[in-house]
Amino acid sequence: MTPLIDVVFLLLTFFVFSLVLMVRAETLDVELPTLRGGTAAESRESVTVAVDERGVASVDGEQAELVDLPVLVSELLERRPSARLLIAVDELAPAGAVLGVVDALAGAGITDFALLGRPAAEPGAATGDAASQEPTEPSSAQENAPAG
C-alpha cells in the first residue's frame, strides 16, 4: 500500500505541471517584448505565428515561408474553430518581417489576431525572471482593426 504522502506529492506534481502548460505560447526561440498595457492571456487553444530575431516566421513551431503563411494559418484555424490566432514577435525582429506577416494574413482576410508580449513589472514590485512570466495580450484598444 502506498503511503498517503506519496499520493499527495504525485497530485501536487500533476497540478503544477498542468498549470504551467495551461497558458503557454507555442513559440520557438522568441524573446517577447515588454508591454505596459494589455491583459493576461486566456487559457484556450491557440494557433501561434512566431517571428524570430532573424525575421523567420513559423506556425505552431514549424518554419513557414511568408507566401505559405496564410494557407497554413487558415487550415489550422479551420481544424480548430475555437482557437485564437496569436502573433509572437521577438523584440529584436526586423519591423519589415512583422509587417510582412501581418500584411500576408490581412491579404488573406485573417484580421482577428492578438500580439503577445511580457507584462511590464509593476512599479515598486520586485523584478524577477521576465522569461518566466506569462504572456500578455494587448488590450482591445491595441488590437488590430481590419483595414478599410
MARKOL-774777 format. One record per residue: residue in one letter; x, y, z of N, C-alpha, C in turn. Coordinates in pm, whole numbers, plus 50000, padded with zeros to 5 digits. Atoms other than C-alpha are relative to their C-alpha. Layout:
N
AXYZXYZXYZ;...
//
This chain:
148
M500854988150000500005000050000500895012550000;T499214987850015501335034449903499665009750114;P500284990149895501735059450185499275012249941;L500824988750044499345089050161500855011849955;I499164988750037502185114250142500504998649856;D499585002050139503385098649814498895003849904;V501154996750084499925102349666499825015249994;V500144985549994499755138649779501065006849913;F498934994250083503125146749618499784997149852;L500315003150139502075129149299498935009449945;L501064990750042498895150149280500535014249989;L499424986650003500825181849361500845001949873;T499194999350121503295174549082499145000949875;F500904999850115500495167648836499395013849982;F500654987050013498715200448911500995011249968;V499004989850033501915220948896500334999549852;F499715001250143502785207248552498815003849915;S501204996250075499195211548435499865015149993;L500124985449996499185247948542501035006549910;V498934994250083502505255148370499664998649852;L500295002450141501295240148042498695006249953;M501314994850037497855256248051500085012549912;V499854987850077498855290947927501445000649953;R498645000750053501855286747703499965003949854;A499924995950140502765303647379500884989949928;E499255009850079503885278347119500975007649910;T499034992350076506935298147011501334992849997;L498665005750005510435288846908500875007650098;D499084992549916513285309547043499715014849984;V500464986350017511415342547066500005007050135;E499984991849879512145368947330498925010649986;L501134991050014508825386947376500325013850056;P499794986449948508865424847418499115002450122;T500774996549882507575440447739498895009849962;L501174991550028504085455947719499445005550130;R500584993949880502625480347971498484998350004;G501455001850005499005477847856499694986049955;G500395013250046497135445947797499374991850110;T500615009149904495525416647968500734986749994;A499385013249997496745382348072499364991249893;A500495008850106496425356147801498974990250056;E501025009649962493335334347815500554986149981;S499555013850017493885297547862499014992749909;R500805007250099492295284647544500914996349884;E499205004850111493535267347234500405011649909;S499534989250086495605288847003500854994749885;V499085002050111497445289646674501005011550011;T498994989649977500735308246716500915001749879;V499044996350104502695325946445501125007250072;A498844994049933506195333946572500945005849895;V498984993850084508735357546415501245001450087;D498804999649917512265352246547500855012349968;E499164988050015515085377646567500595001749861;R499514999250138516195369446211498895003549902;G501134996950087512705376646076499374987749939;V500535012650053511935339846008498694996850072;A501325003049943508265330846059499824985050017;S500375014049979506935298146198498574999650050;V501395002049958503435284746258499974987850090;D500035010849900502995263846574501304992150002;G498695006249990506725256846578500604995049871;E499495004550129507095247646211500335012149912;Q499584988750083509085271745993499155000749874;A500874998150116506985286545712500475011949918;E499714988850090507605308345409498845009950008;L501014989449991505735341445400498834997549905;V501085002450096503745331445090499104988550043;D500795011549954502585298945257499265002750130;L500544996949867501665315445587498475000750004;P501464999149992498015324645512499314986549983;V500615013150023497225289745382500144991150123;L499765008149881498815272445682499135004350117;V500794994749890497085295145932498524997349977;S501425002550031493705291845756499654985450025;E500275014249979493955253745759499954996550148;L500005002849857494845252946129498775005850070;L501184994049939492025276846219498724992749961;E501175007950041489545255946019499924987150080;R499975012449921490655224346202499705002450146;R500224996549859490465242146538499165012850007;P500844987950009487475266046517499985008550127;S500024992049877487715276746883501355006450030;A498654994749976491415285746853500095014849966;R499744986050024492645321346866501375001449936;L498734997750067495425334046641500845009950082;L499084991749924498385347846837501265002149917;I498754997050069501415365146689501035003850106;A498914997649905504615363446896501215004749920;V498894994050076507425385846773501165002450095;D498804997549921510965386246908500245015250002;E499814985549990511845420947035501125005149910;L498934996050092514875421146800499654997249854;A500415003150138512915410546490499885012849918;P500144988250086513015434246194498535003849984;A501394995350013509885455646169499414995849866;G500495004050131509615447045800499474985849998;A500455013949994509275409945880498634999150069;V501284999849927506465417046127498905005549909;L501004994250091504655439345878499694990449885;G500245009950105505115412445612499054989150045;V500895010349946503435386445834498585005450012;V501344994049982500535409645923499365002749864;D500534997150134500145420145558499564987249930;A500365012750064500145383945435498714994450060;L501215005049935497495374245691498795008749962;A501114990950034495355405245623499604998449854;G500305002150141495615399245248499144987849976;A500815012150011494015365245304498715001150082;G501234997949924491235380345517500104995850146;I499815003949859492715369345852500405012550077;T499734987549929492425400446066499734999250150;D500305001649858491375386646405501174992850067;F498865005849930494625381246599500415009250113;A499464992249889496425393046911501514998550001;L498545000249988500075401646972500374995950142;L499545004449868501955385347259501185008350046;G498884993049939504345402647497500094996250146;R499855002349857505655400647851499425011850074;P500524988749922503925421248119501145008050060;A499014991349937505875451148247499914998450150;A499995001249854506905449948612499205011350061;E500764989849928504585468148847500965009450072;P499124990949928506115499648999500134995650146;G499765003949862507725490249329500014985050021;A500005014549986507435452849260501414994749981;A498695006250016510435430149288500114994749858;T499825004750136511875422248949500484985750005;G499635014150007512015385248873500484996849861;D499605004550132512995364948574498865002749904;A501074996050091510975380848293499594988649909;A500335011150091511145349248082499014990450063;S500925009349936509135330448342498595005850015;Q501314993949989506235354848330499114995449887;E500915004750105503125345148139499805010749894;P500184990550109502435361247801498815009150025;T501074990349989500245391847779499505003449861;E500584995650125497845400247500499725014950012;P500314985849994497335436947410498545002250035;S501384996949969494215453647535499235002149869;S500824999250122491315456747291500305012849922;A499704987550071492355492547208501264998449915;Q498775001850073495735479447089499904989149894;E500145010650099494415450246884499805006049863;N500104995050136494425453246511498565001749959;A501334997950057491445465946323500104996949851;P499935002750145490585454345972500245012749922;A499724988350085491985477545711498785003249919;G501214996850075489265496345546499925013549949;
//
